[in-house]
C-alpha cells in the first residue's frame, strides 16, 4: 500500500502549534483593501483557530 501524501495546498495555509492545535490566517486581507475600513483591516490581523468541525478533516489532509 502506498504512503499517504500531504495535501500541499492545505499545508501552505495551516500551521500546527506546539500543542497540536491548528491555526489559520483570517480571510479578507488579500485584495479589495481600498474599500475596507482600517478597523476591519486591523480586526483581520493575526491567526485564528480552525473550526472544531473541520479539525478531523484537515488533520487527515495534513497526514496527521
N, C-alpha and C positions, 0 to 999 in steps of 0.2 A: 504494500500500500504506500503511495507517495506521501511525502510530508505535506502538511497544510502550509499554505503561503499566507503571509501577512498581506492584508489589503492596504496597499501603499497610499491610496487616496485618504483612507481613514487615519493611517499612521502619521501623515503630514498635518492633520488637523487636530489631533487629540494627544494630550500629554498625560502620562501616568505619574502620579505623585509618589513619594516615597512610601506612603501607607497604602498605595494601590488604588486610590480614587482617580477618577477620570476628570480632566479639566479641558474646556474648550474655549475658544475665543467667541465673543458675542457677535451676532450678525448686525449688519447695518453700518459698518465703518469703512467699507471699501470704496464706494463711489456715490455720486449724487450728494456730496457733502455740502455743497453751497446752500442748499435749501434746508439743511438740518441746523437747528439751533445749537449754540455752544453747550447748552445744558444737556441736550440729547447726546452730543458727541462725548462729553465727559462721562455721562452715565454709562456709555457703552465701552468705556475703558476696561482693561483687565480681562480676566478669565472667569468662567462660570462653571459650576459642576454640571456634568452631564445628567440629564433627567434619569430618574431611577428606573423608569420603564425601558430605557434604551441601554442600560449598562450591560446586560447579558449579551445582547446582540453585538454591541461594539467590542466587548471583550473577545467574542468569537472572531470578529473581523481582524482584531489585533493579534490573534493567535495565542490568547491567554486562557 
